[in-house]
Amino acid sequence: MIVLVTGANRGIGREACRQFAAQGHTVLLTARSPEAANAAAAALGPDVHPLRLDVTVPGDAERIAEEIGERFGRLDALVNNAAITYDTWQRAATADLDVVREAAETNLYGPWRLTQALLPLLRESDRPRIVNVSSEAASLTNMGGGTPAYAASKAALNALTRMLSAELRHERFLVNAVCPGWVATDMGGPGGRPVSEGAAGLVWAALLPDDGPTGGFFRDGRPLPW
Ligand SMILES: NC(=O)c1ccc[n+]([C@@H]2O[C@H](COP(=O)([O-])OP(=O)(O)OC[C@H]3O[C@@H](n4cnc5c(N)ncnc54)[C@H](OP(=O)(O)O)[C@@H]3O)[C@@H](O)[C@H]2O)c1
């Protein structure tokens, strides 16, 4: 399998790349800093290929699609992992909407644009998979107050997951949203579970067999309520 992961220079994305590579897959490790992408890829092995990608930069998605097409000819799995702004300091009633918009650029429009740009390469795959890394904070069933920029952007990403799943189902795509759980990263802070456990759920969704689920929301391979 040829797998692309966004925001993969650190945290859960980097660990997902490590797990894919350990299973013998070809990994396209993307990061907005080329130096960070190079360093992370070099540490993970010869079939881990660094690529520069900022999901908010217009034209980056198209440029990377062209490069992947020339070098690899197809893509089997896209893991939309990059995200920002776990805004524990904000409430919806008083939130700074510039912060809300900025979060949506990375957490919603970024993966949306990248998915559109990579669809032709995913269509070249025999088993195309899209994994949108979400959060239980996006669950409408469980939603309370707080983290408004993050929760709204991830809830919209869940909606995108449902739409893409429905639109691409007849082309054999499996499109799912995955919550990694509370993980000890720069975003999650200390106290969360190890990155290996958080990343495993992403890897599971990217490597689903052909009769696997689509249009679902999962943590550790088990369904979460929308
Ligand atoms: N950690 C948790 O407890 C937890 C819980 C639920 C869901 N999640 C989700 O899991 C995913 C990974 O989280 P994490 O904890 O590993 O976060 P993290 O440690 O903060 O890492 C975030 C990654 O995203 C990258 N990134 C940010 N903006 C980007 C952009 N515009 N273009 C490309 N890459 C960008 C960062 O790159 P730079 O190094 O350049 O900043 C970094 O590599 C996210 O979708 C997050 O919402 C995490």
The ligand as an SDF file (V2000), in Angstrom:
LIG
                    3D

 48 52  0  0  0  0  0  0  0  0999 V2000
   -3.6470   14.3270   21.0510 N   0  0  0  0  0  0  0  0  0  0  0  0
   -4.9020   14.0730   21.3640 C   0  0  0  0  0  0  0  0  0  0  0  0
   -5.2370   13.8170   22.5460 O   0  0  0  0  0  0  0  0  0  0  0  0
   -5.9570   14.0480   20.2960 C   0  0  0  0  0  0  0  0  0  0  0  0
   -7.2790   13.7340   20.6670 C   0  0  0  0  0  0  0  0  0  0  0  0
   -8.2670   13.6760   19.6820 C   0  0  0  0  0  0  0  0  0  0  0  0
   -7.9220   13.9440   18.3500 C   0  0  0  0  0  0  0  0  0  0  0  0
   -6.6380   14.2660   18.0260 N   0  0  0  0  0  0  0  0  0  0  0  0
   -6.3350   14.5290   16.6170 C   0  0  0  0  0  0  0  0  0  0  0  0
   -5.2350   13.7330   16.2030 O   0  0  0  0  0  0  0  0  0  0  0  0
   -4.5180   14.4150   15.1450 C   0  0  0  0  0  0  0  0  0  0  0  0
   -3.0400   14.5080   15.4990 C   0  0  0  0  0  0  0  0  0  0  0  0
   -2.9280   15.2190   16.7150 O   0  0  0  0  0  0  0  0  0  0  0  0
   -1.5840   15.3150   17.5610 P   0  0  0  0  0  0  0  0  0  0  0  0
   -1.9640   15.2030   18.9770 O   0  0  0  0  0  0  0  0  0  0  0  0
   -0.5490   14.4250   16.9920 O   0  0  0  0  0  0  0  0  0  0  0  0
   -1.1960   16.8590   17.2610 O   0  0  0  0  0  0  0  0  0  0  0  0
    0.2070   17.6210   17.3320 P   0  0  0  0  0  0  0  0  0  0  0  0
    1.1830   16.8600   18.1510 O   0  0  0  0  0  0  0  0  0  0  0  0
   -0.1270   19.0220   17.7170 O   0  0  0  0  0  0  0  0  0  0  0  0
    0.7040   17.5860   15.7960 O   0  0  0  0  0  0  0  0  0  0  0  0
   -0.0310   18.2670   14.8330 C   0  0  0  0  0  0  0  0  0  0  0  0
    0.6260   18.0670   13.4930 C   0  0  0  0  0  0  0  0  0  0  0  0
   -0.1390   18.7890   12.5160 O   0  0  0  0  0  0  0  0  0  0  0  0
    0.7500   19.5880   11.7620 C   0  0  0  0  0  0  0  0  0  0  0  0
    0.1070   20.7500   11.1510 N   0  0  0  0  0  0  0  0  0  0  0  0
   -0.4940   21.8020   11.7650 C   0  0  0  0  0  0  0  0  0  0  0  0
   -0.9390   22.6690   10.8520 N   0  0  0  0  0  0  0  0  0  0  0  0
   -0.6090   22.1690    9.6260 C   0  0  0  0  0  0  0  0  0  0  0  0
   -0.7910   22.5930    8.3030 C   0  0  0  0  0  0  0  0  0  0  0  0
   -1.3830   23.7750    8.0050 N   0  0  0  0  0  0  0  0  0  0  0  0
   -0.3480   21.8110    7.2810 N   0  0  0  0  0  0  0  0  0  0  0  0
    0.2580   20.6310    7.5480 C   0  0  0  0  0  0  0  0  0  0  0  0
    0.4910   20.1760    8.7880 N   0  0  0  0  0  0  0  0  0  0  0  0
    0.0530   20.9460    9.8180 C   0  0  0  0  0  0  0  0  0  0  0  0
    1.8440   19.9700   12.7350 C   0  0  0  0  0  0  0  0  0  0  0  0
    2.9870   20.4310   12.0280 O   0  0  0  0  0  0  0  0  0  0  0  0
    4.0540   21.5140   12.6660 P   0  0  0  0  0  0  0  0  0  0  0  0
    5.0460   20.6980   13.4620 O   0  0  0  0  0  0  0  0  0  0  0  0
    4.6390   22.1720   11.4670 O   0  0  0  0  0  0  0  0  0  0  0  0
    3.2730   22.4330   13.5400 O   0  0  0  0  0  0  0  0  0  0  0  0
    2.0480   18.6260   13.4310 C   0  0  0  0  0  0  0  0  0  0  0  0
    2.8470   17.7830   12.6350 O   0  0  0  0  0  0  0  0  0  0  0  0
   -5.2090   15.7630   14.9860 C   0  0  0  0  0  0  0  0  0  0  0  0
   -6.1530   15.6920   13.9420 O   0  0  0  0  0  0  0  0  0  0  0  0
   -5.9200   15.9470   16.3190 C   0  0  0  0  0  0  0  0  0  0  0  0
   -7.0280   16.8220   16.2150 O   0  0  0  0  0  0  0  0  0  0  0  0
   -5.6530   14.3250   18.9620 C   0  0  0  0  0  0  0  0  0  0  0  0
  1  2  1  0
  2  3  2  0
  2  4  1  0
  4  5  1  0
  4 48  2  0
  5  6  2  0
  6  7  1  0
  7  8  2  0
  8  9  1  0
  8 48  1  0
  9 10  1  0
  9 46  1  0
 10 11  1  0
 11 12  1  0
 11 44  1  0
 12 13  1  0
 13 14  1  0
 14 15  2  0
 14 16  1  0
 14 17  1  0
 17 18  1  0
 18 19  2  0
 18 20  1  0
 18 21  1  0
 21 22  1  0
 22 23  1  0
 23 24  1  0
 23 42  1  0
 24 25  1  0
 25 26  1  0
 25 36  1  0
 26 27  1  0
 26 35  1  0
 27 28  2  0
 28 29  1  0
 29 30  1  0
 29 35  2  0
 30 31  1  0
 30 32  2  0
 32 33  1  0
 33 34  2  0
 34 35  1  0
 36 37  1  0
 36 42  1  0
 37 38  1  0
 38 39  2  0
 38 40  1  0
 38 41  1  0
 42 43  1  0
 44 45  1  0
 44 46  1  0
 46 47  1  0
M  CHG  2   8   1  16  -1
M  END
$$$$
